[in-house]
Amino acid sequence: MTHPGLPLAIAFISAPFVAVLQSKAMAPLALIPMAITLGLGWRAGWRPGLPQGAVLLLGLLLAGWGAVTSLWAPDPGRAALLAVTLAAMMLLAHAAAGAAQGARLMPWIGFGLVIGLAAAFGDWQSGNALRAAVRGLKEVPAALMFGLKPAASLMALLLPLAFALPWPWVARAALLVLGAGVLISLPGETARLATLAGLGAAVLGLVAPRVGPRLVGAGVACVILLMPFLVAFVPQIPSASLPPSAVHRLVIWDFAATRIAEKPILGWGLEASRAMPGGSAQPDAATLDRLNITAPALRDFVTQPHAGLMPLHPHNGALQLWLELGGIGALIGAALMLALGVAASRSAVPAVGAGMLASAAVTGMLSFGLWQAWWVASLLLAMVALALVPRRA
């Protein structure tokens, strides 16, 4: 009989490579194997219990509060559907991890990382020829290079799992060092920072397995709670030394903080970032002066028509929590980070949990929308992997 963990093994060995080709494919690549695993587990006699554990319950509470905020969200139907979808995805991942207990997935994860890193490096060095060929493009557009950023973020999230691979220490060290080198060489500052943060937190987890992951969780929780207030220091940031995309984020965060102050408790409603009043406008000269953005090239960049004050989401998970779900949502999110830190400290290899949490936090604070399906699915797949790390690792 097929082991229930086999679909997850296939997902892990193929996920990094598939993300290089098309990151949006991560949602079905993660969720369909989870569903098949659940079905195989049921067929083998496994039965799910009631949802339990602080991480799952707080995640469901966050989705539940999101459903409540759909009552005043700009698009109530979209917000309610998203809340239900998030809860369903979390329950599916939790059940899949239970059904696949005992599966030996670590080698599959290791080989998947090797394949994905090689594909990403080869695509980058060839001028994105691999990804252009998959899309049937004879000429490679300059914008295609940015498509590697999600794949790099995914691999930065999974790289700390190398600490738990059942390989000789030399092979594990080689994957960690070479993997970090590849990810740092790829385009995208966020993935580079996530790689360094993940490996740094993992080392902390090795040195202090009980305290280290909890410190990481507490640190992320504090950042979530303080983020709207930290935005006040944006004018002190030397914007002239930053890339244009980072300067644009400063403008977005300033706008988000202004809107948060208008509804600080309940928020604007789940998915409200997409329809925030004034979000499609460009910053005026007074705003740029106040933010100390004086370089003409940077001012031109952030006032282009496609930029906007809020392009779909704040590019900061903490601000998005505050903006859409208010202080109540931020408190739930902070509690969830604390619970994740505690869970990581109790996992088979605390260094892995600490590294993955730090990497995910950096990416979430600087890059993608909080509710993007491919990113949520990637996070849940990574959590399933952590739950299945064997104790002997």
Secondary structure, DSSP 8 states (H G I E B T S, - for coil): ---TTHHHHHHHHHHHHHHHH-GGGHHHHHHHHHHHHHHHHHHTT-------SHHHHHHHHHHHHHHHHTTTSSSHHHHHHHHHHHHHHHHHHHHHHHHTTT---HHHHHHHHHHHHHHHHHHHHTTSHHHHHHTT-SS--GGGGGGHHHHHHHHHHHGGGGGG-SS-HHHHHHHHHHHHHHHHHSS-HHHHHHHHHHHHHHHHHHHSTTTHHHHHHHHHHHHHHHHHHHGGGGGGS-GGGS-HHHHHHHHHHHHHHHHHHHSTTT-S-TTGGGG-TTTTS---HHHHHHTT---HHHHHHHTSTTT-S-SSS-S-HHHHHHHHHHHHHHHHHHHHHHHHHHHHHTSSSHHHHHHHHHHHHHHHHHSS-TT-HHHHHHHHHHHHHHHT--TT-
